[in-house]
């Protein structure tokens, strides 16, 4: 079975993970120093792969998602030799490295764009999307996701260029085969170095309508003008599937199979059908991010429906994946916060993520219960936050530096941090949680180990059910003769679940409420009913 199907993948936002040189910004050397925390020792979390947010050279208008050189490392993070050492040290511990690949657009300072905008006759003019004015205005009504028109007028050549995000992030023209060839050569450069895969940023935006037709508009939808457009012509064009098939062939040409996972940009609240289309018949993306958990309320029936729909949309040829938090969305422990029940909910969510059929993606700090933290306006770094504050705080609250210990600098840096440090680090940090067997860290560690020990959890088939009162989600994972049963109570009250009588619940492998197979529980199992405690997650072995 492919490694990425069985892996637990851990996203690191490098600026916020560990600073090694006192400049207040996390770096590659800092990640190397923390590898043993992630895997390779008995005290490790136990993850299998790291997804690194961008570490390429960048002017940082969008903090690395505006790349000015695809084949180097930004000095703020280190250099190519340090990256190679990260690869070596990670692989030594059984950790694979997935790089963030941002190729819908480049930085406006990338040499390609500098050359492209130098003249209408530039040999790289068609590497980007240039158009003449339409009645002394932008060529059409396409908008930028970060605000304003998607078109920027360039005085030097008297034409507009298109940017899906900031004007400092001009979109590449993927209809030009030279662009595709250049990107594929760059991917091969990193793959030959030993990188294990890529996360593709906004992969469904690469190709735009060849006739540049205007998008229609919604009425009374979304807080931003961008949300009020029907994005028919500036994303999800059919030509994208051919590009992904060719890209898949490149990755599959390596003897040690590499992988790529795509971010599929959608209107809120999205659906699972669109990402599934970018997997094809297992000949396009290996994985397409399903972000529906990011918008789901704390309801068993909602999670049940998302899983059912995604499994159905993908079919038997493709593999699911799930995530609860990332660098662009509010952390899930904050979304699901509810007083004294918050930790119980976080443990249940961890159990769900690590036992469903599919590849789980964890976000740094999730395993210790890091919450999103407000950032004062004068300390906001994110361009989204600067533009939309106070209506939208931006993405900085999800990017606060990792609290390693309870010291004044939280163990993250000896200098001035690029974002405010975690305010609750004196009570919530890695060091303290590693000393507490009832902590969230130990819950993640134990669940990841159970997953490694049970092949049915890594690759087994799924049968998922919803309790009669719709308060509990429960499912069976089966591979050959091995069966594992998972019960999740999303209610604040005890819930009785009548599970199929043929399920053989012999042994408790895990209970988020730390109960063992007591006499009371055995009687419940004999009846074919199971009483779950409030917000309890339980795993049984056959």
C-alpha positions, 0 to 999 in steps of 0.5 A: 500500500502507498506510504501516503495512504497509511501516513499521519502528516503533520503541517509545519508553518516554518516561521512559527515552529522553532527559531534557532538563531534568535531572529524571532523567525522559525527556520529549517535548523529549528525544525531539525532540532525538533525532529525527535519530538515528531518521530524517531524516539519512544517519546515522539509524537509518532508522525510519518511525514511533514508538510512544510509551508513555503521556504523558498526565497520570497519578498514575503508580501504573502509570507512565502506564498509569493515565490521569487525563486523556485530552486533556492531556500530563503535565507530567513529559513537557511540555505539549500545545504540546511534543507538537504540536512533536514531531508537526511535527518528526517528520513533517518527518523522515518519522516518524509518531507512534503514541500508546498508548491505555489505555481498558480502565481509567482512573486512580482519580483520573480525573474520570469515576471521581471522579464515578462513585464519589460516589454510586450515583445518579451519572450516571456510575455506570454508566461503570464496573463496580459490583456489590453484594457476594455473601454479604458478599464480592466479586461473583465470583471474578475476579482482578487481573493484578497480584495479589489480587481484581479487586474493590475494596470502596468504603465510601462507596457500599457496593459493589465496583468491578472492576479488571483490574490495580491497584485504582487502575486501575478498569475502564471499562464498555464496555457503556455506549454513553456510554463508547464515545462519550466514548472515540471523541471523545477519539480524534478529538481526537488524530487531528485534531491529526495523530496517525497511530495508536494502540496499544491496551492490553489490547484484549481485556479491554474487555468483561466477561461481562454475567452476571458468571459465575465463571471456572473454575480450572486445576490446577497452572498458573502461578506466580500465582493469576491464571494459575490461572484460565481467563479465559472471562468477564473477557476475549475477549467477543464484543461486542468485535468490534463495538466494533473495527469501529466504531473501525476506521470512525473511523480509516478515515474520515481521508483519510491513513489512520490505523492501530491495533495491539492488545495481546492479553493471553493466558495463557503461552505464548499462541498466534497464533490469538487475536490473528488473530481481532481483525483480522476480515476486515480490518475490525477491528484493522489489526494485532494483536500476535503475542507468540509470538517473546517466548516462543520458544527459539532454534530455527529450527523454533520460529520457522518454526512461529510464522510459518507459524501466524500467516500461516495464521491471518490469511489473505490479508486481514490483515497480520502483525507481529512483535516480539522485545522491549517494555516488559513482557518481558525484552529478547531479547538477554538471553533469547538470550545465549550467550557469544561467540555473543550478538552474532551471534545479535542480528544474525540476529534483526535480520535475521529481524525486518526481512525477514519479511512483516509490520510489525516493531516494535523496542524502544528500545535493541534496535538497540545490544544493550541487555540487561536489567539487574537493579534493586536492591529499594530502587530498584524502581519497578514495582508488579509488581516491588514486589509479587512480588520476589524471585520476579519482578523486575518490568518495570524491568529492561527500562526502564533509561535509554538509554545515549547515550554513555560518560559518567557520566550516559550522556548521558541526564540531568544529574540523578538518573535515575528508574531506575539508569543502564545499567551497561555504558554505558562500552562499550555506547552509541550514540556508540561503536556509530555509530563501529564499522561492525561494530556491531549499530547498523550492522547494523540501519541497513543492514538497514532500508536494504535493506528500504527499497530492496527492495519485495519485503521491504516488501510481497512474498509469503512462501515459508518453509522449514526445512532438513532438519536443522531448524537453518536457516530460509530464505525467499523474498520476491517482489513482481512480478519482484523476489525476495529470499532470506533464510537464517538459521542458528540453529546454532552450527555450519555448516549446509548448506541445499538450497534450491529450484533455481529460486531465483536467488541472484545477489548477496549484499546482506547477510551478518552475518559480512561475507562477500562472493560469494567463489569458494567460495560461487559453487561452492556456489550452483552445486550448489543447496546453500548452506553457512551459517556458524554463527549467520549471516544472509545476504540474496541478491538475484535 
